[in-house]
């Protein structure tokens, strides 16, 4: 029987295509924000402070230290994409942890994974003490594949969105009417189902793009 450590380098049997959707979580206290010094009208002061609070709140969705995972989209090999979502972030991560135990040591493919999806999940795994999640996303290796890095080509400065990757490789837009910027407001409006569908479609597009790259030998 293979050891757990051996599985990390020798197995890589399954390929998991992954996308996460995050949101800002708790709003920062309004007391943290100062109005512009030249404002004297109380209504204008309040508006200025609220705008600063809202901007900072939205930015939290991109910060793995304070943002929250809303859902995790997965497709395993050629299986139908599905979405993991719980009643809160911790339950979502617990469900992901359980799902990952179905695979000994898979490859995981994401777009902008190293700077976002993989990093976010690593931090959440640390927060909730989920060893399987931590092990899988704690360090770079042949099991983690970032399609954005593949598209770097010869320039480390290249940052190609998944939508543009889809246009380049598949000849079609990879978006279904909403973008990542819409996620925060959709969750606040109680339209989480639209976010789940968006996440699931992102996984499908990711896999289609990766198969093109793979056919050209670009599957690092």
Long-range contacts (C-beta under 8 A, 24 or more apart in sequence): 2-104, 7-104, 7-105, 8-105, 8-135, 8-141, 8-143, 9-105, 9-142, 10-105, 11-104, 11-105, 11-106, 12-105, 12-106, 12-107, 12-142, 12-143, 13-103, 13-104, 13-105, 13-106, 14-76, 14-77, 14-103, 14-106, 14-107, 15-76, 15-77, 15-106, 15-107, 15-108, 15-109, 16-74, 16-75, 16-76, 16-103, 16-106, 16-107, 16-108, 16-109, 17-74, 17-75, 17-76, 17-81, 17-109, 17-110, 17-203, 17-206, 17-207, 17-210, 18-72, 18-73, 18-74, 18-108, 18-109, 18-110, 18-113, 18-117, 18-203, 18-206, 19-72, 19-73, 19-110, 19-111, 19-117, 19-199, 19-202, 19-203, 19-206, 20-69, 20-70, 20-71, 20-72, 20-73, 20-116, 20-117, 20-120, 20-121, 20-199, 21-69, 21-70, 21-71, 21-73, 21-180, 21-183, 21-195, 21-198, 21-199, 22-61, 22-62, 22-67, 22-68, 22-69, 22-70, 22-120, 22-183, 23-61, 23-67, 23-68, 23-70, 23-183, 23-184, 23-187, 24-57, 24-58, 24-59, 24-60, 24-61, 24-67, 24-68, 24-184, 25-60, 25-61, 25-66, 25-67, 25-68, 25-89, 27-53, 27-57, 28-53, 28-56, 28-57, 28-60, 32-56, 58-184, 61-183, 61-184, 62-116, 64-119, 64-120, 64-122, 64-123, 64-124, 65-123, 67-120, 69-93, 69-120, 69-121, 69-124, 70-183, 70-187, 70-192, 70-195, 71-192, 71-195, 71-196, 71-199, 72-96, 72-121, 72-199, 73-199, 73-200, 73-202, 73-203, 74-99, 74-203, 75-203, 75-204, 75-206, 75-207, 76-103, 76-106, 81-200, 81-201, 81-203, 81-204, 81-207, 82-200, 83-196, 83-199, 83-200, 85-192, 85-196, 89-124, 90-128, 93-121, 93-124, 93-125, 93-128, 93-130, 93-133, 94-128, 94-130, 96-121, 96-133, 97-125, 97-130, 97-132, 97-133, 100-132, 100-133, 100-136, 101-132, 105-143, 106-136, 106-143, 107-142, 107-143, 107-144, 107-145, 108-136, 108-137, 108-143, 108-144, 108-145, 109-145, 109-146, 109-147, 109-206, 109-207, 109-210, 110-145, 110-146, 110-147, 110-206, 111-146, 111-147, 111-148, 111-162, 111-165, 111-206, 111-209, 112-146, 112-148, 112-159, 112-162, 113-144, 113-145, 113-146, 113-147, 113-148, 114-140, 114-144, 114-146, 114-148, 114-149, 115-148, 118-144, 118-146, 142-220, 145-210, 145-219, 145-220, 147-206, 147-209, 147-210, 147-213, 149-220, 150-213, 150-218, 150-219, 150-220, 162-202, 162-205, 162-206, 162-209, 165-209, 166-205, 166-208, 166-209, 169-208, 169-209, 169-212, 169-213, 170-205, 170-208, 170-209, 170-212, 174-201, 174-202, 174-205, 174-209, 176-201
